[in-house]
């Protein structure tokens, strides 16, 4: 029933679903940047006279990469780029440490953090990429004759690589299943949100959707989507339909109206059930004059498209309409109230009509 119109699902506010994951990655990045700046700057300040020129240059270069990544992450919208710059800079820094050996050839002991950090900061895909690059660079430097300045024992090189592979393996497993778990939780959360925002009978959005998702979306994009129009409508003499034919036919009449109304709307328009037999149509980027014509088109379509009952008889359904306009982002509640008042004016004037002023 709903395949063509499921675009309204994209308006459901699911920000809280991803907030925890985003906060986790951002906190990991913040911790890594803070620690890197403190450690690298501290080493340069305290030990620059004891270190070789190459080691000082490596530390200073790593510090520059960290600062650049922090600026990209916090001062621009390219947050993933900031993460990648940080991991790339530290990868180069680690390669230089392996090459130089650090102080008394102890550099290898300081590099085990890298795979854990990359998976935590960038996730499974990029974490695997940087960890693979880390192992390849370490292997080439450690097992190519004359490739490095430092002197490491062969046993020390083998233990370092094996330990790194173990850390990478468990980091990957942890990140893989953490992402799987997050994906399932996200899917369940989104399904629950959709269920909570969907009318069970008609499979269209309900009043909760308007208040929690759609109106906030319109406010956030007011410069693009306003002016917008609201069409409030309900079925005329619906109680008579229920009393005459029963509630099952009443439910079918509601579904019938939904199907007819949909045909008059664009994919960007949103049809909501806000009461028993009452509906609200939200039409972005449209003034009240055009919306009035849409309402009239729906009214005529409902009148000219009777519902076929089980015994083959035809049931003509008529509706009344009230139309209002939203010009600014603080008019949503008043626009709904005005559309509702105009709907009741249409009822008072004899029903089966559109009132827009």
Beta strands, then each sheet from edge to edge (+ up, - down):
strand 1: 205-206
strand 2: 228-235
strand 3: 270-273
strand 4: 278-283
strand 5: 307-308
strand 6: 314-315
strand 7: 319-326
strand 8: 354-355
sheet 1: 1+ 3+ 4- 2+ 7- 8-
sheet 2: 5+ 6-
end
